[in-house]
């Protein structure tokens, strides 16, 4: 591991001057590892192979530093999750991680957990120049930056995290913290490193990224688009910053930009996610400055596994298997998240899984001594895997944990009808949010109608929000269960951060899901829609019934059209149903004609 050169500064001894001879420093970077100790796909990635690759690249150049742009932990697979990501932190120590910015997921369990457990366990600097408590930057054990001595040169490393962090983690866990503009703070710290620490180069690790992937001119123009949060960082970073290693958006790009007074093209990179690739940056440093920078994104594929890390992973898996293999229940069919046309997860559409989890949480909190809930809401970002039916229908603890990995507490509060409507309106996210729409899962018995083309803040039709077949009273009060993430206003659902008379059972979302399976198996999830667009057949109308005259809906959502259980488009399923109906009618008529012929004969 490269050593952190802070002692010379403390003692007031000037660091040795940069040598005239050029030094090539290798930077190996990654992002969004998310506890993927096992390979995310066959032969690609995995902690043991990643460690072997780093060892091999270090052997080729002993002037190497290893850096991460955050989300090393959190939203992890069961193997790491069930052990609070401690095997992952041990792995990062074993590969000699020199420094990392924090990501939003480092704060999933709150700042105190990061400060008191994660940072000491990892043993490497966690950097966050734009995180403040009052006037104090980088509070607690966080650091704004660190200086790494590599041969005869000094590399300054600055860390920053997305300003969206307060909407991505439970606000209760980060109370008192401020997340300031990453560009302003990175420039401030980089200038200080250059002036006070006389570093030869500065690397910015920022947990923010572009949605654009690729390496060509078109892609890199998109990466640097100043209208985007990351583009503002790329175009606003000062000439004191030589390299930007980014994260958060889980895409891969390698771009180089001309920067006035920098003396070389500035590299801006991201590897993708889950330890499937490494950033490799080669900096040529001479006379106290960078004279050239080359970069590549290298797939972690075809490298020998590190035996010690392989054993760490095997031990972690053995422990996780013990805790996770126990059967907790059964399902009769898949229970899945919504998907887009390309098969990717779509948090902007209603899903069977989202509604099912809301049903589970309502069941756990509806008793008077458990909160007296009448409604439950579930955020789509809290669902990280599907429940896929095995041949025997079994569901294990590990399956449940993969669906809900954040261990959020359940909280029941009183909200007015106006506050409930406001929360539904906040599904349309504010400008600049990572997703324009987040579809809340809602519990059975609750339904509503909305106009997607209506004005902002007034898309949900006030007299077409129903609970058990009756229009809710905007001035009335209702007991609603949400997880602690939503209860703190997470995902920009600030209306759910309000409410009164909070009650917590002390159970978290995973606990109640396990309890539900144990009590209710075999489980069949309800596939009936609960959110309808204006004019949609089956949509409930004020006074009961539905707008197609069938009587379906009635606000209760018991008899309306079904949601897809396989991720297929609802319209496709409806068309398929019509076709099957026609085929059935034809078959009946054919059979009838055949009977008539037989009678005549």
C-alpha positions as CSV (number, residue, x, y, z in Angstrom):
1,X,0.0,0.0,0.0
2,X,1.2,3.5,-0.8
3,X,2.0,5.4,2.4
4,X,0.1,8.5,3.4
5,X,2.7,11.3,3.6
6,X,1.3,13.6,6.3
7,X,4.2,13.4,8.9
8,X,6.5,15.7,6.9
9,X,3.8,18.4,6.8
10,X,3.1,18.1,10.5
11,X,6.7,18.5,11.4
12,X,7.1,21.4,9.0
13,X,9.8,19.6,6.9
14,X,9.6,20.5,3.3
15,X,9.0,17.5,1.1
16,X,11.7,16.4,-1.3
17,X,11.6,18.3,-4.6
18,X,10.4,16.5,-7.6
19,X,13.1,15.0,-9.7
20,X,13.8,16.1,-13.2
21,X,13.7,12.5,-14.4
22,X,10.1,11.4,-15.4
23,X,8.2,9.0,-13.1
24,X,5.3,7.0,-14.4
25,X,2.6,6.5,-11.7
26,X,-0.1,3.9,-12.2
27,X,-3.5,4.6,-10.7
28,X,-5.9,1.6,-10.5
29,X,-9.5,2.8,-9.8
30,X,-12.9,1.3,-9.5
31,X,-16.4,2.3,-8.4
32,X,-19.7,0.9,-7.1
33,X,-18.4,-2.4,-6.0
34,X,-21.5,-3.0,-3.8
35,X,-20.1,-6.0,-2.0
36,X,-19.8,-8.2,-5.1
37,X,-17.4,-10.6,-3.6
38,X,-18.5,-13.3,-6.0
39,X,-18.2,-12.8,-9.8
40,X,-21.3,-10.9,-11.1
41,X,-21.1,-12.8,-14.3
42,X,-19.2,-16.0,-15.3
43,X,-15.5,-15.4,-15.5
44,X,-15.8,-11.6,-15.1
45,X,-15.0,-9.8,-11.8
46,X,-15.2,-11.2,-8.4
47,X,-13.1,-10.2,-5.5
48,X,-10.5,-13.0,-5.9
49,X,-9.8,-12.3,-9.6
50,X,-9.9,-8.5,-8.9
51,X,-7.2,-9.0,-6.3
52,X,-5.1,-11.1,-8.6
53,X,-5.4,-8.5,-11.3
54,X,-4.3,-5.7,-9.0
55,X,-1.4,-7.8,-7.8
56,X,-0.3,-8.5,-11.4
57,X,-0.5,-4.8,-12.4
58,X,1.3,-3.7,-9.3
59,X,4.1,-6.2,-10.1
60,X,4.5,-4.5,-13.5
61,X,4.8,-1.0,-11.9
62,X,5.6,-0.7,-8.2
63,X,4.6,3.0,-8.3
64,X,0.9,2.2,-8.1
65,X,-2.0,3.5,-6.0
66,X,-5.4,1.9,-5.7
67,X,-8.5,4.2,-5.4
68,X,-12.2,3.9,-5.3
69,X,-15.0,6.4,-6.0
70,X,-17.4,5.0,-3.5
71,X,-20.3,2.6,-2.9
72,X,-17.9,-0.1,-1.9
73,X,-20.6,-1.4,0.4
74,X,-24.4,-1.2,0.6
75,X,-27.1,-2.6,-1.7
76,X,-24.9,-5.7,-1.5
77,X,-25.7,-9.4,-2.3
78,X,-26.6,-11.6,0.6
79,X,-23.1,-12.9,1.0
80,X,-21.9,-9.5,2.2
81,X,-25.2,-8.0,3.4
82,X,-25.9,-10.6,6.0
83,X,-22.5,-9.8,7.6
84,X,-22.9,-6.0,7.4
85,X,-20.4,-5.9,4.5
86,X,-17.5,-6.7,6.8
87,X,-16.1,-9.3,4.4
88,X,-16.1,-6.6,1.7
89,X,-14.2,-4.2,4.0
90,X,-11.7,-6.9,4.8
91,X,-11.2,-7.5,1.0
92,X,-10.6,-3.9,0.4
93,X,-7.9,-3.9,3.0
94,X,-6.3,-7.0,1.5
95,X,-6.0,-5.4,-2.0
96,X,-4.3,-2.4,-0.5
97,X,-7.0,0.2,-1.2
98,X,-5.2,3.6,-0.6
99,X,-8.3,5.8,-0.4
100,X,-11.9,6.1,-1.4
101,X,-14.5,8.8,-1.6
102,X,-17.7,7.9,0.2
103,X,-20.7,7.0,-1.9
104,X,-24.3,7.5,-0.8
105,X,-24.5,3.8,0.1
106,X,-21.7,4.1,2.6
107,X,-24.4,6.0,4.5
108,X,-27.2,3.4,4.3
109,X,-26.8,2.6,8.0
110,X,-26.2,6.2,8.9
111,X,-23.2,8.4,9.5
112,X,-22.5,7.0,13.0
113,X,-22.1,3.5,11.5
114,X,-19.8,4.8,8.8
115,X,-17.7,6.7,11.3
116,X,-17.6,4.2,14.2
117,X,-17.6,0.8,12.4
118,X,-17.0,1.1,8.6
119,X,-13.9,3.4,8.6
120,X,-12.1,1.6,11.4
121,X,-12.8,-1.8,9.9
122,X,-11.6,-0.8,6.4
123,X,-8.4,0.9,7.6
124,X,-8.2,3.3,4.6
125,X,-9.1,7.0,4.3
126,X,-12.7,7.7,3.4
127,X,-12.8,11.1,1.7
128,X,-15.7,13.6,1.5
129,X,-14.6,17.2,1.0
130,X,-18.2,18.4,0.3
131,X,-19.8,16.9,3.5
132,X,-20.1,19.4,6.3
133,X,-21.4,19.5,9.9
134,X,-22.0,23.1,10.5
135,X,-18.8,24.9,9.4
136,X,-16.7,21.8,9.8
137,X,-15.9,19.9,6.5
138,X,-15.4,16.2,6.6
139,X,-16.6,15.6,10.2
140,X,-15.7,12.7,12.3
141,X,-13.2,10.2,10.8
142,X,-13.9,11.5,7.3
143,X,-11.1,13.4,5.5
144,X,-11.3,16.0,2.8
145,X,-8.2,14.6,1.1
146,X,-5.1,12.5,1.5
147,X,-1.6,12.6,0.1
148,X,0.1,9.5,-1.2
149,X,3.9,9.2,-1.6
150,X,4.7,7.1,-4.6
151,X,8.4,6.8,-5.3
152,X,9.7,10.4,-5.5
153,X,6.3,12.0,-6.3
154,X,3.3,13.0,-4.2
155,X,-0.3,12.4,-5.3
156,X,-3.1,14.4,-3.7
157,X,-6.5,12.6,-3.6
158,X,-9.7,14.6,-3.1
159,X,-13.1,13.0,-2.4
160,X,-16.7,14.2,-3.0
161,X,-20.1,12.7,-3.1
162,X,-23.3,13.5,-5.0
163,X,-25.4,16.4,-3.6
164,X,-28.4,14.1,-4.1
165,X,-27.3,12.0,-1.1
166,X,-30.0,13.4,1.3
167,X,-32.7,12.0,-1.0
168,X,-30.9,8.7,-1.5
169,X,-30.4,7.6,2.1
170,X,-32.5,7.9,5.2
171,X,-32.4,11.5,6.3
172,X,-32.5,10.4,10.0
173,X,-29.1,8.8,9.5
174,X,-27.4,11.9,8.2
175,X,-29.1,14.5,10.5
176,X,-27.0,17.5,10.9
177,X,-24.9,16.9,7.8
178,X,-24.8,19.2,4.7
179,X,-23.8,18.1,1.2
180,X,-22.3,21.1,-0.6
181,X,-21.4,21.6,-4.2
182,X,-18.8,19.0,-5.1
183,X,-17.1,21.2,-7.8
184,X,-16.6,24.2,-5.4
185,X,-15.3,22.0,-2.6
186,X,-13.0,19.9,-4.8
187,X,-11.5,23.0,-6.3
188,X,-11.0,24.5,-2.8
189,X,-9.2,21.4,-1.5
190,X,-7.2,20.9,-4.7
191,X,-5.8,24.4,-4.5
192,X,-4.9,23.8,-0.9
193,X,-3.0,20.6,-1.8
194,X,-1.1,22.3,-4.5
195,X,-0.2,25.3,-2.3
196,X,0.4,23.7,1.1
197,X,1.4,20.1,0.4
198,X,3.3,20.7,-2.9
199,X,1.7,17.7,-4.5
200,X,2.7,16.8,-8.1
201,X,-0.7,15.7,-9.2
202,X,-4.3,15.7,-7.9
203,X,-6.9,13.0,-8.5
204,X,-10.6,13.7,-7.8
205,X,-12.7,10.8,-6.7
206,X,-16.3,11.9,-7.0
207,X,-19.4,9.7,-6.4
208,X,-21.3,11.3,-9.2
209,X,-21.4,10.4,-12.9
210,X,-22.8,10.7,-16.3
211,X,-25.7,8.7,-17.7
212,X,-23.8,8.5,-21.1
213,X,-21.4,5.6,-21.7
214,X,-18.7,5.2,-24.3
215,X,-15.4,6.5,-25.5
216,X,-16.1,8.3,-28.8
217,X,-16.5,12.0,-29.3
218,X,-20.3,11.9,-29.1
219,X,-20.3,10.0,-25.8
220,X,-17.7,12.3,-24.3
221,X,-19.6,15.4,-25.4
222,X,-22.5,14.0,-23.4
223,X,-20.3,13.2,-20.4
224,X,-19.2,16.8,-20.3
225,X,-22.7,18.3,-20.8
226,X,-22.8,21.2,-18.4
227,X,-26.6,20.9,-18.1
228,X,-26.1,17.7,-16.1
229,X,-24.9,17.5,-12.5
230,X,-21.8,15.5,-13.6
231,X,-21.1,17.7,-16.6
232,X,-20.9,20.7,-14.3
233,X,-18.1,18.9,-12.4
234,X,-16.3,18.0,-15.6
235,X,-16.4,21.5,-17.0
236,X,-16.0,23.3,-13.6
237,X,-13.1,21.4,-12.2
238,X,-10.0,23.7,-12.0
239,X,-6.6,23.1,-13.7
240,X,-5.3,21.9,-10.3
241,X,-7.2,18.6,-10.9
242,X,-5.4,16.2,-13.3
243,X,-7.8,13.2,-13.3
244,X,-11.4,12.6,-12.4
245,X,-12.5,9.1,-11.4
246,X,-16.3,9.0,-11.1
247,X,-19.1,6.7,-10.0
248,X,-22.8,6.4,-9.1
249,X,-24.4,5.9,-12.5
250,X,-23.0,2.4,-13.2
251,X,-21.8,3.0,-16.7
252,X,-18.4,2.9,-18.4
253,X,-16.6,5.8,-20.1
254,X,-13.1,7.0,-20.8
255,X,-12.8,10.6,-22.0
256,X,-10.0,13.2,-22.3
257,X,-10.5,16.9,-22.4
258,X,-8.4,19.9,-23.1
259,X,-8.1,22.2,-20.0
260,X,-6.5,25.6,-20.1
261,X,-3.2,25.7,-18.1
262,X,-3.3,22.0,-17.3
263,X,-0.5,20.9,-19.7
264,X,-2.2,17.6,-20.7
265,X,-5.6,16.3,-21.5
266,X,-7.6,15.6,-18.3
267,X,-8.9,12.0,-18.1
268,X,-12.5,11.5,-16.9
269,X,-13.4,7.8,-16.3
270,X,-15.8,5.3,-14.8
271,X,-15.6,1.5,-14.9
272,X,-19.3,0.5,-14.8
273,X,-20.2,-1.4,-11.6
274,X,-19.8,-4.4,-9.4
275,X,-16.0,-4.9,-9.9
276,X,-16.2,-6.0,-13.5
277,X,-13.5,-3.6,-14.7
278,X,-10.6,-1.3,-13.4
279,X,-9.7,2.2,-14.5
280,X,-6.0,2.2,-15.4
281,X,-4.4,5.7,-15.4
282,X,-0.8,6.2,-16.3
283,X,0.6,9.7,-15.3
284,X,4.0,10.8,-16.4
285,X,5.3,13.3,-13.8
286,X,8.4,15.4,-14.2
287,X,9.6,18.6,-12.7
288,X,6.7,18.6,-10.2
289,X,3.9,18.4,-12.7
290,X,2.0,16.0,-14.9
291,X,3.3,16.0,-18.5
292,X,1.1,13.2,-19.9
293,X,-1.9,11.1,-19.0
294,X,-3.1,7.9,-20.5
295,X,-6.1,5.9,-19.5
296,X,-7.9,2.6,-20.2
297,X,-10.8,0.7,-18.8
298,X,-9.6,-2.9,-18.3
299,X,-12.1,-5.8,-17.9
300,X,-11.4,-8.0,-14.9
301,X,-11.3,-11.1,-17.0
302,X,-8.6,-13.8,-17.5
303,X,-6.5,-13.0,-14.4
304,X,-5.5,-15.5,-11.7
305,X,-7.4,-15.5,-8.5
306,X,-5.6,-14.4,-5.3
307,X,-5.7,-17.4,-3.0
308,X,-6.1,-15.5,0.2
309,X,-9.0,-13.5,-1.1
310,X,-10.5,-16.6,-2.6
311,X,-10.5,-18.1,0.9
312,X,-12.1,-14.9,2.3
313,X,-14.9,-15.2,-0.2
314,X,-15.3,-18.9,0.5
315,X,-15.5,-18.3,4.2
316,X,-18.0,-15.5,3.8
317,X,-20.1,-17.6,1.5
318,X,-20.1,-20.5,4.0
319,X,-21.3,-18.2,6.8
320,X,-23.9,-16.6,4.5
321,X,-25.1,-20.0,3.4
322,X,-25.7,-21.1,7.0
323,X,-27.8,-18.0,7.6
324,X,-29.5,-17.9,4.3
325,X,-30.4,-21.4,3.2
326,X,-33.3,-21.8,5.6
327,X,-36.6,-22.0,3.8
328,X,-39.1,-19.3,5.1
329,X,-42.0,-20.0,2.8
330,X,-43.4,-20.6,-0.7
331,X,-44.7,-18.6,-3.7
332,X,-47.1,-19.9,-6.3
333,X,-45.8,-17.6,-9.1
334,X,-43.0,-15.1,-9.8
335,X,-43.3,-11.8,-7.9
336,X,-41.4,-9.2,-9.9
337,X,-40.4,-5.6,-10.4
338,X,-41.6,-3.7,-13.5
339,X,-39.3,-3.8,-16.5
340,X,-38.8,-1.6,-19.5
341,X,-39.0,-2.8,-23.1
342,X,-35.3,-3.8,-23.1
343,X,-35.7,-5.9,-19.9
344,X,-34.0,-3.4,-17.6
345,X,-35.6,-2.6,-14.2
346,X,-38.2,0.2,-14.6
347,X,-38.9,2.1,-11.4
348,X,-41.4,4.3,-13.2
349,X,-44.1,1.7,-13.6
350,X,-46.4,-0.1,-11.2
351,X,-45.2,-3.5,-10.2
352,X,-46.5,-6.7,-8.6
353,X,-43.5,-6.7,-6.3
354,X,-43.9,-3.1,-5.1
355,X,-47.6,-3.6,-4.3
356,X,-46.9,-7.0,-2.7
357,X,-44.3,-5.5,-0.3
358,X,-46.8,-2.7,0.6
359,X,-49.4,-5.5,1.3
360,X,-46.9,-7.3,3.5
361,X,-46.1,-4.1,5.5
362,X,-49.8,-3.2,5.9
363,X,-50.4,-6.7,7.2
364,X,-47.7,-6.3,9.8
365,X,-48.9,-3.0,11.1
366,X,-52.7,-2.9,10.7
367,X,-53.5,-4.2,14.3
368,X,-54.2,-1.4,16.7
369,X,-51.2,-2.4,18.9
370,X,-49.0,-2.5,15.8
371,X,-49.7,1.0,14.5
372,X,-53.3,0.7,13.3
373,X,-52.3,1.1,9.6
374,X,-54.9,1.5,6.9
375,X,-52.5,2.0,3.9
376,X,-48.9,1.2,3.2
377,X,-46.5,2.7,0.6
378,X,-43.3,1.2,-0.8
379,X,-40.5,3.0,-2.7
380,X,-39.3,1.2,-5.9
381,X,-35.7,1.8,-5.2
382,X,-35.9,-0.3,-2.1
383,X,-36.6,-3.4,-4.1
384,X,-33.3,-4.9,-5.3
385,X,-34.3,-8.3,-6.7
386,X,-37.3,-10.3,-7.9
387,X,-38.9,-13.3,-6.3
388,X,-38.6,-16.0,-8.9
389,X,-40.5,-19.3,-8.4
390,X,-38.4,-22.4,-8.0
391,X,-39.8,-25.7,-9.1
392,X,-40.8,-26.4,-5.5
393,X,-41.9,-22.8,-4.9
394,X,-39.5,-22.4,-1.9
395,X,-38.4,-19.0,-0.7
396,X,-35.3,-18.7,1.5
397,X,-34.1,-16.0,3.9
398,X,-31.4,-15.1,1.3
399,X,-34.2,-14.6,-1.3
400,X,-36.0,-12.2,1.0
401,X,-32.8,-10.3,1.9
402,X,-32.0,-9.9,-1.8
403,X,-35.3,-8.2,-2.3
404,X,-35.0,-5.8,0.6
405,X,-31.3,-5.4,1.5
406,X,-31.5,-2.1,3.5
407,X,-33.1,-3.2,6.7
408,X,-35.3,-0.2,7.0
409,X,-37.5,0.1,10.1
410,X,-41.3,0.3,9.6
411,X,-43.0,3.4,10.8
412,X,-46.8,4.1,10.9
413,X,-48.0,7.7,11.0
414,X,-51.1,9.8,10.7
415,X,-51.3,11.7,7.4
416,X,-54.1,13.9,6.1
417,X,-55.7,13.1,2.8
418,X,-54.0,16.2,1.4
419,X,-50.6,14.9,2.6
420,X,-51.4,11.5,0.9
421,X,-52.3,13.2,-2.3
422,X,-49.1,15.3,-2.1
423,X,-47.0,12.2,-1.7
424,X,-48.7,10.7,-4.8
425,X,-47.9,13.9,-6.7
426,X,-44.2,13.6,-5.6
427,X,-43.9,10.4,-7.7
428,X,-43.1,12.9,-10.4
429,X,-39.6,13.8,-9.3
430,X,-38.2,17.3,-9.2
431,X,-36.0,18.6,-12.0
432,X,-32.5,17.3,-11.9
433,X,-33.4,14.0,-10.1
434,X,-31.9,10.9,-11.5
435,X,-35.3,9.5,-12.5
436,X,-38.3,11.6,-13.6
437,X,-40.9,9.3,-12.0
438,X,-40.8,6.8,-9.1
439,X,-43.9,4.7,-8.9
440,X,-44.9,3.9,-5.3
441,X,-46.1,0.5,-4.5
442,X,-49.5,0.8,-2.7
443,X,-51.4,-1.7,-0.5
444,X,-54.5,-3.5,-1.5
445,X,-57.7,-1.5,-0.9
446,X,-56.1,1.7,-2.0
447,X,-56.2,3.0,-5.5
448,X,-56.2,6.3,-7.5
449,X,-56.6,7.8,-10.9
450,X,-54.2,10.3,-12.4
451,X,-53.7,12.3,-15.6
452,X,-50.1,12.0,-16.7
453,X,-50.5,15.2,-18.8
454,X,-52.0,17.2,-16.0
455,X,-50.2,20.2,-14.5
456,X,-47.4,19.5,-12.0
457,X,-48.8,19.1,-8.5
458,X,-52.3,18.4,-9.8
459,X,-52.0,15.2,-11.8
460,X,-53.7,12.9,-9.2
461,X,-57.4,13.5,-9.3
462,X,-58.5,14.5,-5.8
463,X,-62.0,12.8,-5.9
464,X,-60.6,9.6,-7.4
465,X,-58.3,8.5,-4.6
466,X,-60.0,5.6,-2.9
467,X,-59.6,3.5,0.3
468,X,-61.8,0.4,0.5
469,X,-64.2,1.8,-2.2
470,X,-64.7,5.2,-0.7
471,X,-63.1,8.5,-1.8
472,X,-60.6,9.7,0.8
473,X,-61.4,12.8,2.7
474,X,-58.6,15.4,1.9
475,X,-59.2,16.9,5.4
476,X,-59.5,13.5,7.1
477,X,-56.7,11.6,8.8
478,X,-55.4,8.1,7.8
479,X,-52.8,5.8,9.3
480,X,-50.1,5.0,6.8
481,X,-47.1,2.7,7.1
482,X,-43.9,3.5,5.3
483,X,-40.3,2.4,5.8
484,X,-37.9,4.7,7.6
485,X,-36.3,5.8,4.3
486,X,-39.6,7.2,3.1
487,X,-40.6,8.4,6.6
488,X,-37.5,10.6,6.6
489,X,-38.5,12.1,3.2
490,X,-36.2,9.9,1.1
491,X,-36.4,9.8,-2.7
492,X,-37.8,13.4,-2.6
493,X,-41.1,12.2,-1.0
494,X,-41.0,15.1,1.5
495,X,-44.7,14.8,2.2
496,X,-44.1,11.5,3.9
497,X,-41.5,13.1,6.1
498,X,-44.4,15.0,7.7
499,X,-47.3,13.3,9.4
500,X,-47.9,12.9,13.2
501,X,-48.3,10.3,15.9
502,X,-45.4,8.0,14.7
503,X,-45.4,4.5,15.9
504,X,-42.6,1.9,15.3
505,X,-42.9,-1.8,16.0
506,X,-39.2,-2.2,16.2
507,X,-39.3,-4.6,13.2
508,X,-37.5,-3.8,9.9
509,X,-38.8,-4.5,6.4
510,X,-36.9,-7.8,6.1
511,X,-38.1,-9.1,9.4
512,X,-41.8,-8.6,8.5
513,X,-41.3,-10.1,5.0
514,X,-39.8,-13.2,6.6
515,X,-42.7,-13.3,9.1
516,X,-45.3,-13.0,6.4
517,X,-43.9,-15.9,4.4
518,X,-43.7,-18.0,7.5
519,X,-47.4,-17.2,8.3
520,X,-49.0,-17.0,4.9
521,X,-47.3,-19.5,2.6
522,X,-47.9,-20.6,0.0
523,X,-48.1,-16.9,-1.1
524,X,-49.9,-15.7,-4.2
525,X,-49.3,-12.0,-4.9
526,X,-52.2,-9.9,-6.0
527,X,-51.7,-8.7,-9.6
528,X,-54.6,-6.2,-9.8
529,X,-53.7,-2.7,-10.7
530,X,-54.0,0.1,-8.1
531,X,-53.0,3.1,-10.2
532,X,-55.0,4.1,-13.2
533,X,-54.8,6.7,-15.9
534,X,-57.8,8.8,-16.8
535,X,-60.0,6.9,-19.3
536,X,-58.4,3.6,-18.6
537,X,-60.9,0.7,-18.7
538,X,-61.6,-0.4,-15.2
539,X,-60.4,2.8,-13.6
540,X,-62.6,3.6,-10.5
541,X,-64.8,6.7,-10.5
542,X,-66.2,8.8,-7.7
543,X,-69.3,7.2,-6.2
544,X,-68.1,3.6,-6.9
545,X,-67.9,1.5,-10.0
546,X,-65.6,2.0,-13.0
547,X,-65.6,4.2,-16.0
548,X,-66.3,1.2,-18.4
549,X,-69.6,0.5,-16.7
550,X,-68.5,-2.9,-15.4
551,X,-68.5,-2.1,-11.8
552,X,-64.9,-3.1,-11.6
553,X,-62.5,-1.1,-9.4
554,X,-64.8,0.8,-7.2
555,X,-61.7,2.2,-5.5
556,X,-60.9,-1.1,-4.0
557,X,-58.7,-2.5,-6.7
558,X,-60.1,-6.0,-6.3
559,X,-61.4,-6.8,-9.7
560,X,-59.6,-4.5,-12.1
561,X,-57.1,-5.5,-14.8
562,X,-54.1,-7.4,-13.8
563,X,-50.5,-6.3,-13.7
564,X,-47.9,-8.4,-15.7
565,X,-46.2,-10.9,-13.5
566,X,-43.3,-11.5,-16.0
567,X,-42.4,-8.0,-16.9
568,X,-44.3,-8.0,-20.2
569,X,-46.2,-4.9,-21.2
570,X,-49.7,-4.8,-19.8
571,X,-51.2,-3.9,-23.2
572,X,-49.5,-7.0,-24.7
573,X,-51.2,-9.1,-22.1
574,X,-54.6,-7.6,-22.8
575,X,-54.2,-8.1,-26.5
576,X,-53.1,-11.7,-25.8
577,X,-56.2,-12.2,-23.6
578,X,-58.5,-10.9,-26.3
579,X,-56.9,-13.2,-28.9
580,X,-57.3,-16.2,-26.5
581,X,-61.0,-15.2,-26.0
582,X,-61.6,-15.1,-29.7
583,X,-59.9,-18.5,-30.1
584,X,-62.0,-19.9,-27.3
585,X,-65.2,-18.6,-29.0
586,X,-64.2,-20.1,-32.3
587,X,-63.4,-23.4,-30.6
588,X,-66.9,-23.4,-28.9
589,X,-68.7,-22.6,-32.2
590,X,-66.6,-25.3,-34.0
591,X,-67.5,-27.8,-31.3
592,X,-71.2,-26.9,-31.5
593,X,-71.2,-27.3,-35.3
594,X,-69.5,-30.7,-34.9
595,X,-72.2,-31.8,-32.4
596,X,-74.9,-30.7,-34.8
597,X,-73.3,-32.6,-37.7
598,X,-73.1,-35.7,-35.5
599,X,-76.7,-35.4,-34.5
600,X,-77.8,-35.1,-38.1
601,X,-75.7,-38.0,-39.2
